[in-house]
Amino acid sequence: MTEADEFTAPTRARPHPHTFYRIVVTNPPTLADFTSYAARGRVPLSDDPEILCLWDGLSVFATLAQARRKARGAPYLGAYIAELRLPADAAARYERTRGPGHFTLWAAPADALAWV
């Protein structure tokens, strides 16, 4: 693999504030609901650089309806939906990934929990 083949998390700043919706396991949400698979020590499904980058972030949705639809189709993800309101000065980055309305959010778990 060459350097050009490697995938890195986007660093381009995005305008804030922004609202996202995340499927969570607990109500109210806890820090665990905003901890990435990588931070939990879960083994990724692939060693593909793009997958590894996504593994380090959180799946979120642009609308409540999109999050509800995903939660109905994948109940193992959780039964609740948390609304995250990122402030204008949020220490976070996000990119559209994995299809319409889906984003990956990279942020500290404590920050993400505070935005609920």
N, C-alpha and C positions, 0 to 999 in steps of 0.2 A: 504494500500500500504506500502511496506517495503522500506527501503533505497535502496536496490538493484534494486527495480522496477523504481526508479526515473531516469529520463534521464537528463543529463546535457550537456551543449555545450562542444564540444571537446576543449581541451586545448593543445593538442600536436602541437608543432611547425611544420610548413610546410616550405619547401624550397621556397625562393623568389629569384628573381622576378617572377611574374606570370601574365598572361593576362587572363581576363574574359570578357564576353559580357553580358550586362544587358539591358533588354527591359525597355525603359523609355517613359514618356508621353511628355516631352518637348524637343525642340531642339533650343538652346543648353540645356543640362540637368541642373536641379536646385537641390538644397538641398533636396527638397521634393522627387525627383526621387531616392534618396539614404537613405530615412528614412524608417525604418522597420514598419510593421503594428503595432507592439507592441508600438513603440515610437509615432506613430500617434494616439494611444489610441483606435484602432479598436479592437473589441471583437473577440477573436479567435473562430474558428469553433468547437473546442473541448477543453476539459480540460486535454487531454492526455499530459503528460510531454514532449514527443517527439515533438508534434505539437507546444506546447508552446515555446520550444527551437527554432524551425524553424521560428516561428512567430517573433522572436527577430532578425532574420538575413535577408539577402537579397538573392533573387534567382538570380543566375548568371549561365552562360553557358560556356563550355570549348571552343566552336567554334562559329564563326559568323553564320555559316549555321544552327547550332542548335538553336541559338537565333532567327534567321529569321523564322525558321519552327514553333517555339512556338508562335511567334508574329502573324503569319498568322492564326494559329489555335485559338488564344485567343486575338483578337484585343483590347479587353477591357484593356489589360495590358499596351498598348502604341503602338505608331506607329514608334518609333525610337529605335535604338540600340546604346548604348554607349560602347566604348571599355575602359576597366579599366586596366591600367598597374600598377600593384602593385610593388613598389620599393623593393629592397632587404631588407630594414629596415622597411617595412610596419608594422604598429601596427594593425594587422588583423589576423584572423584565418578563415579557410575554410575547409569544408568537402564535400565529394561526397554524395549527397542526392537525393532522388526522381527520380532515373533512370539514364540512360546513358547520360553523358555529363552535367548533372545538378549538381550544387554545391550550398551550402548555405555559404554566406560570412558574417562574423560578423566583423563590422568595424564602426567607427564613420562616420556619414553621411558626414561631412566636409572633412574627409580624402578620402572617396570614391569619392566624387566629384572632389577633387584635382588630383586623379589618372586618370581622363578622359583626 
